[in-house]
Amino acid sequence: MTEPAGDRVGGAVDRKSTKRGRRTLDELVAIVRPAGKPEAVRVFAHDEMDQAQQYADEYGAAVEMLAE
């Protein structure tokens, strides 16, 4: 890690999103994993597939479907 942890205990970060609602695990159908950016991994529900593709395109990544 190249960024200093600052005041964060153990490097933990609170990553709650204010833009997206909470989902249950069974609603999540896809994941985008940008290479070399574990902090940028995001999961998407079925009704967010357009957003998933846009996000993947931004990072040069692929939308991967999660197993049911």
N, C-alpha and C positions, 0 to 999 in steps of 0.2 A: 504494500500500500504506500502510495506516495503522498497522500493527504494526511495532515496531522489530525489526530483524534479530537483535539481541543477539549471541550468540557464533556464530551460524550464518554460515558462509562463503558469501557470495553469496546469502543468503536460502534456501539449500537446506535441506530438511527430510527426515529419514529417516522414511518413513511405512509401515514394515513392520507388518502386522497380525498380532497374536497370536491372534486369534479365528478367522480364516479361513485355510484351507490355500492353498498356491500352486497356480495353474492355468496351463496352457499357453494360448497365444493362441487355438488352435483350439477350446478349450473355452468361450471367452467368447462369449456370444450376445446380451447386452443391456447397455445403458449407461443410467445415470441422471445427468443434468446439471442440478443445481439452478441456477436463474438467479442470476447475480451471485455465485456461490460456486464458483469453479474448484477450490478445494481440497477440495470435497465431491463431486466427480465420482467415481463408482464403477462398475465393470463387474461383471457377474454371469454365472455359468454356468447351463446349462439347469436344473439341479436347485436353483437358488437363485432361481427366478422369483418365488416368494411373498415372499422377502426383498426382492427388487428392487422389487416393488409397494409393500411397506410403507415402504421407504426413500423411494421417489418420493412417497408420500402424506405423509410427514413434512415434505418440502420443497416440496410443491405442484408437483412436477415430473412428468414422464411417463417411462415405461419405453420406451426406443427399442431396437428390434431392430437388431443389427449385421448388415451384409451378409455373406453367406457367401463 
